[in-house]
Amino acid sequence: MRTLLRSTTAYHAARRGGEAAHFTLVLFPDERLLRPLLKECAKAFFAAEEGSRTARLIEEESYADCIILPAAGGKLTAELAASIGEEAILRPVEGEKKLFVLDALHTAAPLVQNKLLKLLEEPPAGVYFLAGALSEHTVLPTVRSRANVIAEPPFAEEKIAAALSRTHAGEAGIAAAAAACGGVYSAAEDLLSGGGEDFRLAARLLTADAPEGVCREIGEAGRQTVFAAMRLLLRDALLLCLGQAEYASSRTAEVRAVAARYSPQALAAAQNFVTQAERELQFHANMAQAALTLSLRLKKEIRSCQK
């Protein structure tokens, strides 16, 4: 996983510490790996060699000149923002520069982001800021405009597969997890850890005449990765229908069953329905309800294609 994080643009930019902007904002779509990425960037910023005291202390979040906020799982608050201002005026302890790492900036309220604005724009000499957020729209435009923004794209499928092979050597389903995860390593690990259950639930939903029971199971499982699995099944089924099976990730019995049930037009539309379901989940929709709504849309599309 570390190899994957060190392949990012943000990491390579941090290695040029002497050329660093006073405020860098990293947009990274993997929430679970955002903090580890920022810590790898912090090590690079301080030119901390692997295994060195500095690298170890940064990893433990106890290096005096690298202040990582908030605490893991927490949010930046107005009180923390005030403490950053107080800490920033103090001289570095061990070197000539001090780095504030602001994790999960997307969780900070607009009031808190505004409170940091002046400091981010004009920090004291030798003070740098490295912030991470999931996406651009979660950060105030006024904050973004002060930053050197590095938008990390999702990882390539090949990179995800290689990372999974290193961390989960010998496990079945690596190729399917890498193909389905959308370039998000944590999603790939979730798909892999389920032992293929996400793919089985997705196939059952797509082929069920009465999907209500499967939707309840999806809701009880609480795993959003079932929608990622569904997207891959639909993609592979479409490739089979179009006579392009050689480009499919797999041609399992589930894929063939889905391909036999839907027309190419319905399979293409279904992928958009999956995207809609995932978007609804972002706005706190119930997973079982999102799955049922998706299924109803699919049935409507099937009827439309049969007319």
MIPA-490853 format. One line per field, with one value per residue (C-alpha): x negated, y negated, z negated; residue in three letters; residue number from 1. Coordinates in steps of 0.2 Angstrom, whole numbers, padded with zeros to 4 digits. Layout:
N
c1: (X, ...)
c2: (Y, ...)
c3: (Z, ...)
res: (ALA, ...)
n: (NUM, ...)
// end
This chain:
307
c1: (0000, -0014, -0021, -0004, -0004, -0022, -0017, -0005, -0009, -0007, -0020, -0033, -0028, -0032, -0049, -0053, -0051, -0062, -0051, -0035, -0020, -0016, 0001, 0004, 0022, 0022, 0039, 0039, 0055, 0050, 0056, 0048, 0031, 0031, 0022, 0009, 0006, 0003, -0009, -0019, -0019, -0025, -0039, -0044, -0043, -0055, -0066, -0064, -0072, -0063, -0066, -0073, -0068, -0059, -0049, -0044, -0039, -0029, -0020, -0016, -0010, -0023, -0036, -0037, -0038, -0024, -0007, 0006, 0024, 0037, 0035, 0039, 0057, 0061, 0065, 0057, 0066, 0065, 0055, 0042, 0041, 0037, 0024, 0016, 0014, 0006, -0006, -0011, -0020, -0031, -0048, -0051, -0059, -0071, -0073, -0070, -0052, -0036, -0022, -0004, 0005, 0024, 0033, 0051, 0053, 0069, 0077, 0073, 0087, 0087, 0084, 0069, 0062, 0064, 0056, 0040, 0041, 0029, 0016, 0017, 0014, 0000, -0008, -0023, -0040, -0045, -0027, -0019, -0002, 0003, 0022, 0032, 0050, 0060, 0066, 0065, 0083, 0081, 0068, 0073, 0068, 0059, 0048, 0045, 0039, 0025, 0019, 0008, 0021, 0016, 0030, 0026, 0035, 0041, 0028, 0026, 0033, 0016, 0009, 0023, 0021, 0002, 0005, 0018, 0006, -0007, 0004, 0016, 0005, 0014, 0031, 0044, 0054, 0040, 0043, 0062, 0059, 0047, 0058, 0074, 0066, 0066, 0048, 0051, 0039, 0050, 0065, 0055, 0050, 0068, 0073, 0059, 0063, 0081, 0075, 0085, 0101, 0103, 0103, 0115, 0128, 0126, 0129, 0145, 0152, 0149, 0158, 0171, 0189, 0194, 0179, 0186, 0178, 0161, 0163, 0166, 0150, 0140, 0147, 0142, 0125, 0122, 0108, 0109, 0096, 0111, 0114, 0097, 0098, 0114, 0106, 0093, 0106, 0116, 0100, 0095, 0112, 0113, 0097, 0103, 0119, 0109, 0098, 0083, 0081, 0062, 0062, 0073, 0065, 0074, 0086, 0093, 0110, 0117, 0111, 0119, 0135, 0135, 0131, 0145, 0158, 0155, 0153, 0138, 0148, 0154, 0137, 0130, 0144, 0142, 0124, 0131, 0144, 0130, 0122, 0139, 0140, 0123, 0126, 0142, 0132, 0121, 0136, 0140, 0152, 0156, 0146, 0160, 0171, 0157, 0156, 0175, 0176, 0162, 0171, 0188, 0178, 0171, 0188, 0195, 0180, 0183, 0202, 0196, 0184, 0197, 0210)
c2: (0000, -0012, -0009, -0014, -0030, -0034, -0033, -0049, -0066, -0073, -0062, -0067, -0085, -0084, -0077, -0093, -0101, -0116, -0121, -0118, -0130, -0137, -0128, -0112, -0105, -0086, -0080, -0061, -0050, -0037, -0042, -0028, -0031, -0050, -0052, -0038, -0048, -0064, -0056, -0049, -0066, -0074, -0061, -0066, -0085, -0082, -0071, -0057, -0041, -0025, -0018, -0035, -0043, -0057, -0045, -0034, -0050, -0056, -0039, -0040, -0058, -0064, -0073, -0091, -0100, -0090, -0094, -0082, -0088, -0083, -0067, -0052, -0051, -0068, -0085, -0102, -0113, -0132, -0128, -0118, -0132, -0144, -0133, -0131, -0150, -0150, -0136, -0143, -0158, -0147, -0143, -0125, -0114, -0103, -0111, -0127, -0123, -0117, -0108, -0108, -0093, -0095, -0079, -0077, -0096, -0091, -0088, -0105, -0117, -0133, -0143, -0134, -0134, -0153, -0155, -0147, -0157, -0171, -0160, -0149, -0164, -0172, -0159, -0165, -0161, -0143, -0137, -0126, -0118, -0102, -0098, -0083, -0082, -0070, -0081, -0099, -0104, -0100, -0115, -0133, -0142, -0155, -0141, -0132, -0149, -0150, -0133, -0123, -0110, -0093, -0082, -0064, -0053, -0036, -0023, -0013, 0005, 0012, 0003, 0008, 0026, 0025, 0018, 0031, 0044, 0038, 0036, 0050, 0063, 0079, 0073, 0076, 0062, 0049, 0046, 0043, 0032, 0021, 0020, 0016, 0003, -0012, -0015, -0017, -0005, -0004, 0001, 0015, 0022, 0021, 0031, 0044, 0046, 0051, 0067, 0062, 0059, 0042, 0050, 0063, 0051, 0040, 0054, 0060, 0042, 0041, 0058, 0058, 0058, 0053, 0042, 0036, 0050, 0047, 0028, 0031, 0042, 0028, 0016, 0028, 0030, 0011, 0013, 0000, 0010, 0021, 0007, 0007, 0025, 0023, 0010, 0023, 0037, 0025, 0020, 0038, 0043, 0029, 0034, 0052, 0046, 0036, 0050, 0043, 0056, 0055, 0038, 0043, 0045, 0062, 0073, 0082, 0090, 0074, 0063, 0074, 0074, 0055, 0055, 0067, 0056, 0039, 0031, 0021, 0005, 0010, 0015, -0002, -0011, 0000, -0007, -0024, -0018, -0011, -0028, -0036, -0024, -0028, -0047, -0044, -0035, -0050, -0060, -0047, -0036, -0019, -0006, 0006, -0007, -0013, 0005, 0007, -0009, -0004, 0013, 0004, -0007, 0008, 0017, 0001, 0001, 0019, 0015, 0000, 0011, 0024, 0012)
c3: (0000, -0004, 0014, 0021, 0011, 0015, 0034, 0032, 0039, 0021, 0014, 0028, 0026, 0007, 0010, 0018, 0000, 0004, 0018, 0009, 0009, -0008, -0006, 0003, 0005, 0010, 0017, 0015, 0017, 0005, -0013, -0022, -0014, -0014, -0031, -0027, -0010, -0020, -0032, -0017, -0010, -0026, -0027, -0010, -0014, -0028, -0018, -0031, -0026, -0028, -0045, -0052, -0068, -0059, -0048, -0063, -0073, -0059, -0057, -0075, -0074, -0087, -0077, -0085, -0068, -0060, -0068, -0061, -0065, -0070, -0079, -0069, -0065, -0072, -0064, -0063, -0075, -0078, -0094, -0084, -0071, -0085, -0092, -0074, -0074, -0091, -0087, -0070, -0077, -0088, -0081, -0074, -0087, -0077, -0060, -0050, -0045, -0052, -0043, -0048, -0041, -0040, -0037, -0031, -0027, -0019, -0036, -0042, -0043, -0032, -0048, -0052, -0035, -0035, -0052, -0044, -0028, -0033, -0040, -0025, -0014, -0024, -0036, -0046, -0038, -0038, -0041, -0028, -0027, -0019, -0018, -0012, -0006, 0004, 0018, 0023, 0020, 0001, -0001, 0000, 0016, 0006, -0002, 0014, 0022, 0009, 0012, 0024, 0028, 0032, 0038, 0038, 0050, 0045, 0047, 0063, 0061, 0064, 0049, 0038, 0043, 0040, 0023, 0018, 0024, 0012, -0003, 0000, 0009, 0014, 0011, 0024, 0033, 0034, 0053, 0050, 0035, 0044, 0059, 0049, 0036, 0047, 0043, 0025, 0015, 0000, 0010, 0018, 0001, -0005, 0011, 0008, -0011, -0007, 0001, 0017, 0007, 0015, 0032, 0027, 0020, 0035, 0047, 0037, 0037, 0056, 0059, 0046, 0051, 0034, 0028, 0011, 0001, 0009, 0006, -0013, -0013, -0005, -0018, -0032, -0025, -0024, -0011, 0002, 0013, 0019, 0031, 0037, 0040, 0049, 0061, 0066, 0068, 0080, 0089, 0092, 0097, 0110, 0117, 0119, 0127, 0139, 0144, 0135, 0122, 0123, 0115, 0100, 0083, 0081, 0089, 0074, 0073, 0064, 0079, 0092, 0082, 0082, 0100, 0104, 0095, 0102, 0119, 0122, 0121, 0104, 0098, 0103, 0094, 0079, 0076, 0075, 0062, 0052, 0052, 0047, 0032, 0026, 0027, 0017, 0004, 0002, -0003, -0017, -0007, -0015, -0006, -0005, 0002, 0014, 0020, 0022, 0032, 0043, 0046, 0051, 0063, 0071, 0073, 0081, 0093, 0097, 0101, 0112, 0122, 0125, 0133)
res: (MET, ARG, THR, LEU, LEU, ARG, SER, THR, THR, ALA, TYR, HIS, ALA, ALA, ARG, ARG, GLY, GLY, GLU, ALA, ALA, HIS, PHE, THR, LEU, VAL, LEU, PHE, PRO, ASP, GLU, ARG, LEU, LEU, ARG, PRO, LEU, LEU, LYS, GLU, CYS, ALA, LYS, ALA, PHE, PHE, ALA, ALA, GLU, GLU, GLY, SER, ARG, THR, ALA, ARG, LEU, ILE, GLU, GLU, GLU, SER, TYR, ALA, ASP, CYS, ILE, ILE, LEU, PRO, ALA, ALA, GLY, GLY, LYS, LEU, THR, ALA, GLU, LEU, ALA, ALA, SER, ILE, GLY, GLU, GLU, ALA, ILE, LEU, ARG, PRO, VAL, GLU, GLY, GLU, LYS, LYS, LEU, PHE, VAL, LEU, ASP, ALA, LEU, HIS, THR, ALA, ALA, PRO, LEU, VAL, GLN, ASN, LYS, LEU, LEU, LYS, LEU, LEU, GLU, GLU, PRO, PRO, ALA, GLY, VAL, TYR, PHE, LEU, ALA, GLY, ALA, LEU, SER, GLU, HIS, THR, VAL, LEU, PRO, THR, VAL, ARG, SER, ARG, ALA, ASN, VAL, ILE, ALA, GLU, PRO, PRO, PHE, ALA, GLU, GLU, LYS, ILE, ALA, ALA, ALA, LEU, SER, ARG, THR, HIS, ALA, GLY, GLU, ALA, GLY, ILE, ALA, ALA, ALA, ALA, ALA, ALA, CYS, GLY, GLY, VAL, TYR, SER, ALA, ALA, GLU, ASP, LEU, LEU, SER, GLY, GLY, GLY, GLU, ASP, PHE, ARG, LEU, ALA, ALA, ARG, LEU, LEU, THR, ALA, ASP, ALA, PRO, GLU, GLY, VAL, CYS, ARG, GLU, ILE, GLY, GLU, ALA, GLY, ARG, GLN, THR, VAL, PHE, ALA, ALA, MET, ARG, LEU, LEU, LEU, ARG, ASP, ALA, LEU, LEU, LEU, CYS, LEU, GLY, GLN, ALA, GLU, TYR, ALA, SER, SER, ARG, THR, ALA, GLU, VAL, ARG, ALA, VAL, ALA, ALA, ARG, TYR, SER, PRO, GLN, ALA, LEU, ALA, ALA, ALA, GLN, ASN, PHE, VAL, THR, GLN, ALA, GLU, ARG, GLU, LEU, GLN, PHE, HIS, ALA, ASN, MET, ALA, GLN, ALA, ALA, LEU, THR, LEU, SER, LEU, ARG, LEU, LYS, LYS, GLU, ILE, ARG, SER, CYS, GLN, LYS)
n: (1, 2, 3, 4, 5, 6, 7, 8, 9, 10, 11, 12, 13, 14, 15, 16, 17, 18, 19, 20, 21, 22, 23, 24, 25, 26, 27, 28, 29, 30, 31, 32, 33, 34, 35, 36, 37, 38, 39, 40, 41, 42, 43, 44, 45, 46, 47, 48, 49, 50, 51, 52, 53, 54, 55, 56, 57, 58, 59, 60, 61, 62, 63, 64, 65, 66, 67, 68, 69, 70, 71, 72, 73, 74, 75, 76, 77, 78, 79, 80, 81, 82, 83, 84, 85, 86, 87, 88, 89, 90, 91, 92, 93, 94, 95, 96, 97, 98, 99, 100, 101, 102, 103, 104, 105, 106, 107, 108, 109, 110, 111, 112, 113, 114, 115, 116, 117, 118, 119, 120, 121, 122, 123, 124, 125, 126, 127, 128, 129, 130, 131, 132, 133, 134, 135, 136, 137, 138, 139, 140, 141, 142, 143, 144, 145, 146, 147, 148, 149, 150, 151, 152, 153, 154, 155, 156, 157, 158, 159, 160, 161, 162, 163, 164, 165, 166, 167, 168, 169, 170, 171, 172, 173, 174, 175, 176, 177, 178, 179, 180, 181, 182, 183, 184, 185, 186, 187, 188, 189, 190, 191, 192, 193, 194, 195, 196, 197, 198, 199, 200, 201, 202, 203, 204, 205, 206, 207, 208, 209, 210, 211, 212, 213, 214, 215, 216, 217, 218, 219, 220, 221, 222, 223, 224, 225, 226, 227, 228, 229, 230, 231, 232, 233, 234, 235, 236, 237, 238, 239, 240, 241, 242, 243, 244, 245, 246, 247, 248, 249, 250, 251, 252, 253, 254, 255, 256, 257, 258, 259, 260, 261, 262, 263, 264, 265, 266, 267, 268, 269, 270, 271, 272, 273, 274, 275, 276, 277, 278, 279, 280, 281, 282, 283, 284, 285, 286, 287, 288, 289, 290, 291, 292, 293, 294, 295, 296, 297, 298, 299, 300, 301, 302, 303, 304, 305, 306, 307)
// end
